[in-house]
Amino acid sequence: MAANLAVLFGGPFTSLPGLVGTLLVVLLVLVVGRVLLALAWRVVLVALAVSVGLWALGLVGLSPI
């Protein structure tokens, strides 16, 4: 069983370059994800404001077209 554990826990991800590379990839994914989510929220809020504005115009009888 000890030989199987050595194979299980020994590999490219347990070496120092493998760990550093993996951590860098995870950090990159987190940073890019945060930026994309912030941008997505801005787009959603702008779309919500536009749709509420158009709804309000339609409510008072003014059509944008």
Secondary structure as UniProt FT lines:
FT   HELIX           2..9
FT   TURN            12..14
FT   HELIX           16..59
FT   TURN            60..61
//
